[in-house]
Amino acid sequence: DNSVLSISENVKSPSSVIFFTLNILFSFLTLITSIVNSIDIMKSTQLGLKQKAVLAFSYSCQIVTRILPMFSVILLATLKSGPISNENAALLLSLPIVFHLAAQYLVCHLTAHSFKQQDCFDQILHVLINMFVVIPLR
């Protein structure tokens, strides 16, 4: 039942749209802040405000370029008489992810000597972490 998931009876009401938008925006800002602060801690808090802003912008662009195509496919598939069928949407969502994960593993395995020395769990974890945001291998 859709009304259970919403803050109002009508899930398409303006208050529901505002709630959803603010929720996504807050999650996005929390993620960006966490990444920038984590990098600042790794750099022994040497980053100034300008460097933090550039990092935040860079990671924001990385996330948006990965999420926007997925969101577009989902939106086009869920519209009534949408131009994309559910089967095509599933392929458009899953195949790029599978190919990205395989390519990421292959590139890391061929170029990073320390990646080869890690156990299988750490290798898989590194590839999964780098699915939406590039985090250098340490």
Phi, psi and omega in degrees: 000122183293330184292337178290328183277349187257164175273355177223173181292324182258117183290345178261013179288157179302324180293326177292320179294317178297316179300314180297315181297314179295324179296313179296317179298316179296318178298318179297313180294323177296317179297313181297316179298318179297316180296313182296316179293325177296317178293321177298320178293319179296330179269016179058043179051042178268351183281132175272182182297321180296316179295321178295321179294319179294317177298316180298318178296317180298312180291328176297316179296320178298315182291316181297319181291337177273324186276323185302314177298322179295316179298319180297317179296316179297317180297315180293329180282333184269349177292146174297133185051044181292156182286349182241129177284165180297323180294315178295322178297318178299318177293317180294335178272322188272319184298314177299325179293315180297314179294322178296316180297317179296316180294320179298316179297315182297315179297315179296319182293324183276336187249335184252111181297322181292335177295320180295331183279346180282154177286169187302318181299315180293324177296313179296319179298317179297316180295318179293320179298323183275015180291320182248331183225134181279118176243121182299148177284132180249000000 
